[in-house]
Amino acid sequence: MEPSLLSLEKLDRSSPDLWPEQSVSSVPGVYDFAPLLSPQLSPDPQNLDLEEQDFNLLYQFRLLTALEIIEEVKKLQNVAYQLGLEEAKEMTRGKYLHILNNKKPK
């Protein structure tokens, strides 16, 4: 082993207690910052402007396992990536055809 690459530093690998379970008198706990029931995390479905098709899709997603949800997210990422490639191709095409020039009419 190369002596110049050797480090004598001792690293403390213990996990810090950033969020104690219960509040100590001067140290707030995690439940002081995030309540158990957050209204932002579970909006009322009646207030959402969803159509029947949206509700059906949500119901289908609710039936999926965690791995199946991950697969769906990967599919969406792939579709978004392909759409970005297609858009870049069309923008380049428009540039070469001078479609997007900012010419002012005389």
C-alpha positions, 0 to 999 in steps of 0.5 A, a space after each residue: 500500500 502506498 504510504 502517502 495514501 494512508 489516513 490515520 484519521 479515526 471516523 466515528 461511525 455512530 449515528 447521531 440522535 438527530 430526532 429523539 423520540 420524545 421531547 427533552 425539556 430543551 430539545 424538540 422531538 420529531 413529533 414537535 415538527 411533524 404532527 401525526 396527522 398532517 392535513 397537507 398529506 391527505 387532502 379531501 377527495 371532494 375538494 379535488 377536481 378529479 374526473 371518473 377516469 382519475 378516480 379509476 386510475 387512483 384506485 388501480 394505483 392503490 392496489 399495486 405493491 411497492 415494487 409495482 409502483 416503482 415500475 410504474 414510476 420508471 415507466 413514467 420516467 422513460 416516457 418523460 425522457 423519450 418526450 424530451 428527446 423528441 422535443 429536442 429533435 423538433 426544436 433542432 429541426 425548427 432551428 434549421 428550418 428557421 421557424 423560430 426566428 424572431 423576425 419583426 415584420 417591416 
